[in-house]
Amino acid sequence: MIPMELQHASADFERFLADAKELSGLATRNQVYTMVQGVLQVFRRRLDLEDAIRFANVLPPLLRAIFVADWDTQAPRVAFGDRAAMTREAQALREHHNFAPASCISDVATALRKHVDVAAFRGVLAALPPGAEEFWRVREK
């Protein structure tokens, strides 16, 4: 039997993108996708492989796939920094086609919370290195 989360993965992903689009004020799905991918990659760079897999396991299927896609697992890990620096890092992905706002990390975090098991999400974040919970903290605009 195919798990329900896989049967509905595409529709669930579209709902997530719509939420992230509304929060960020971006105009297109492509812009939102780049923003989400950038934020996920910034977070991934700060985790070792085991922690990243643990985090990926609480994501919906298509976000999980985006999180691990094109990953150089041998790249050196980066420390969590201040939000402004990590935001600029997310905005640097495809920089000439990236319209992610300064609120991009918070926008993705807010949308993500609507599409995950929040208790499982919080539990995983609590077990990750210092800075992980702060990264996904929702900010007021």
KEKOLFI-901123 format. One line per field, with one value per residue (C-alpha): residue in three letters; x, y, z; residue number from 1. Coordinates in Angstrom, 1 decimal, decimal comma. Layout:
// residues N
type	[Ala | ...]
east	[X | ...]
north	[Y | ...]
up	[Z | ...]
seq	[NUM | ...]
This chain:
// residues 141
type	[Met | Ile | Pro | Met | Glu | Leu | Gln | His | Ala | Ser | Ala | Asp | Phe | Glu | Arg | Phe | Leu | Ala | Asp | Ala | Lys | Glu | Leu | Ser | Gly | Leu | Ala | Thr | Arg | Asn | Gln | Val | Tyr | Thr | Met | Val | Gln | Gly | Val | Leu | Gln | Val | Phe | Arg | Arg | Arg | Leu | Asp | Leu | Glu | Asp | Ala | Ile | Arg | Phe | Ala | Asn | Val | Leu | Pro | Pro | Leu | Leu | Arg | Ala | Ile | Phe | Val | Ala | Asp | Trp | Asp | Thr | Gln | Ala | Pro | Arg | Val | Ala | Phe | Gly | Asp | Arg | Ala | Ala | Met | Thr | Arg | Glu | Ala | Gln | Ala | Leu | Arg | Glu | His | His | Asn | Phe | Ala | Pro | Ala | Ser | Cys | Ile | Ser | Asp | Val | Ala | Thr | Ala | Leu | Arg | Lys | His | Val | Asp | Val | Ala | Ala | Phe | Arg | Gly | Val | Leu | Ala | Ala | Leu | Pro | Pro | Gly | Ala | Glu | Glu | Phe | Trp | Arg | Val | Arg | Glu | Lys]
east	[0,0 | 1,3 | 1,4 | -1,1 | 1,7 | 3,1 | -0,3 | -1,0 | 2,6 | 2,1 | -1,1 | 0,4 | 3,5 | 1,3 | -0,5 | 2,9 | 4,1 | 0,9 | 1,3 | 5,0 | 4,0 | 1,4 | 3,7 | 6,6 | 4,7 | 6,5 | 4,8 | 5,4 | 5,8 | 9,3 | 10,3 | 8,9 | 10,6 | 14,0 | 13,4 | 12,4 | 15,4 | 17,8 | 16,5 | 16,7 | 20,2 | 21,4 | 20,0 | 21,4 | 25,0 | 24,9 | 24,1 | 26,1 | 24,7 | 23,0 | 21,3 | 20,3 | 18,6 | 16,8 | 15,5 | 14,6 | 12,5 | 10,0 | 9,6 | 6,8 | 8,0 | 8,7 | 10,4 | 12,4 | 13,5 | 14,4 | 16,4 | 18,6 | 18,8 | 22,3 | 23,9 | 27,7 | 27,8 | 31,6 | 31,3 | 32,5 | 29,9 | 29,2 | 28,3 | 25,0 | 25,4 | 23,2 | 19,9 | 20,9 | 24,0 | 22,0 | 19,3 | 21,9 | 23,2 | 19,7 | 19,3 | 22,5 | 21,1 | 20,6 | 21,1 | 20,0 | 16,7 | 16,2 | 13,7 | 13,6 | 12,7 | 14,6 | 12,0 | 12,6 | 13,7 | 10,8 | 8,4 | 9,5 | 9,5 | 5,9 | 4,7 | 6,5 | 4,8 | 1,5 | 2,7 | 4,6 | 3,8 | 4,7 | 5,5 | 7,9 | 9,4 | 10,1 | 11,5 | 14,0 | 15,0 | 15,6 | 18,0 | 20,0 | 23,0 | 22,6 | 21,2 | 18,8 | 15,8 | 16,6 | 16,9 | 13,3 | 11,9 | 9,0 | 9,6 | 7,0 | 7,3]
north	[0,0 | 3,4 | 5,8 | 8,6 | 11,2 | 9,9 | 9,7 | 13,3 | 14,7 | 16,9 | 18,5 | 19,0 | 20,6 | 23,0 | 24,0 | 24,6 | 26,7 | 28,7 | 29,4 | 30,4 | 32,6 | 34,4 | 34,9 | 36,2 | 38,3 | 36,7 | 36,7 | 33,2 | 29,6 | 29,6 | 32,5 | 30,7 | 27,5 | 29,2 | 30,9 | 27,6 | 25,7 | 28,4 | 28,4 | 24,6 | 24,5 | 27,1 | 25,0 | 21,8 | 23,3 | 23,5 | 19,9 | 16,7 | 13,9 | 12,1 | 15,2 | 16,2 | 12,9 | 13,1 | 16,6 | 15,4 | 12,6 | 15,2 | 17,0 | 16,3 | 14,1 | 16,8 | 19,1 | 16,2 | 15,6 | 19,2 | 19,2 | 16,3 | 17,0 | 17,9 | 17,6 | 17,5 | 15,5 | 16,0 | 19,8 | 21,3 | 22,1 | 25,8 | 27,2 | 28,9 | 32,6 | 35,6 | 35,6 | 38,4 | 36,6 | 33,3 | 35,3 | 36,7 | 33,2 | 31,9 | 34,9 | 34,0 | 30,8 | 31,7 | 35,3 | 36,8 | 34,9 | 35,0 | 37,5 | 36,1 | 38,9 | 39,6 | 37,6 | 34,5 | 32,2 | 33,2 | 32,9 | 29,4 | 28,5 | 29,8 | 27,9 | 24,8 | 24,6 | 24,3 | 21,3 | 19,2 | 17,3 | 20,2 | 18,0 | 15,8 | 18,9 | 20,5 | 17,3 | 16,9 | 20,6 | 20,2 | 17,3 | 19,2 | 21,4 | 24,8 | 27,3 | 24,9 | 25,9 | 29,6 | 29,1 | 27,9 | 30,4 | 32,3 | 36,1 | 38,8 | 41,0]
up	[0,0 | -0,9 | 2,1 | 1,9 | 2,2 | -1,0 | -2,7 | -2,0 | -2,2 | -5,2 | -4,0 | -0,5 | -2,1 | -4,1 | -0,9 | 0,8 | -2,1 | -2,0 | 1,7 | 1,2 | -1,7 | 0,2 | 3,2 | 1,1 | -1,3 | -4,2 | -7,6 | -9,0 | -8,0 | -9,5 | -7,3 | -4,3 | -5,2 | -5,4 | -2,0 | -0,4 | -1,9 | -0,8 | 2,8 | 2,9 | 1,6 | 4,1 | 6,9 | 5,4 | 5,3 | 9,0 | 9,8 | 9,6 | 7,6 | 10,4 | 11,7 | 8,2 | 7,6 | 10,9 | 9,9 | 6,4 | 7,9 | 9,4 | 6,1 | 3,7 | 0,8 | -1,9 | 0,6 | 1,8 | -1,8 | -2,3 | 1,0 | -0,1 | -3,8 | -5,3 | -1,9 | -1,7 | 1,6 | 1,7 | 1,8 | 5,1 | 7,6 | 8,2 | 11,6 | 12,3 | 12,1 | 12,4 | 10,5 | 8,2 | 7,0 | 6,5 | 4,7 | 2,3 | 1,8 | 0,8 | -1,5 | -3,3 | -4,8 | -8,5 | -7,4 | -10,7 | -10,5 | -6,7 | -5,4 | -1,8 | 0,7 | 3,8 | 5,6 | 3,6 | 6,4 | 8,6 | 5,6 | 4,9 | 8,6 | 9,0 | 5,9 | 6,9 | 10,3 | 8,5 | 6,7 | 9,2 | 12,4 | 14,7 | 17,7 | 15,6 | 14,0 | 17,4 | 18,7 | 15,9 | 16,2 | 19,9 | 19,2 | 16,5 | 17,1 | 18,8 | 16,3 | 14,6 | 16,7 | 16,3 | 12,5 | 12,2 | 14,7 | 13,2 | 13,2 | 13,1 | 9,9]
seq	[1 | 2 | 3 | 4 | 5 | 6 | 7 | 8 | 9 | 10 | 11 | 12 | 13 | 14 | 15 | 16 | 17 | 18 | 19 | 20 | 21 | 22 | 23 | 24 | 25 | 26 | 27 | 28 | 29 | 30 | 31 | 32 | 33 | 34 | 35 | 36 | 37 | 38 | 39 | 40 | 41 | 42 | 43 | 44 | 45 | 46 | 47 | 48 | 49 | 50 | 51 | 52 | 53 | 54 | 55 | 56 | 57 | 58 | 59 | 60 | 61 | 62 | 63 | 64 | 65 | 66 | 67 | 68 | 69 | 70 | 71 | 72 | 73 | 74 | 75 | 76 | 77 | 78 | 79 | 80 | 81 | 82 | 83 | 84 | 85 | 86 | 87 | 88 | 89 | 90 | 91 | 92 | 93 | 94 | 95 | 96 | 97 | 98 | 99 | 100 | 101 | 102 | 103 | 104 | 105 | 106 | 107 | 108 | 109 | 110 | 111 | 112 | 113 | 114 | 115 | 116 | 117 | 118 | 119 | 120 | 121 | 122 | 123 | 124 | 125 | 126 | 127 | 128 | 129 | 130 | 131 | 132 | 133 | 134 | 135 | 136 | 137 | 138 | 139 | 140 | 141]
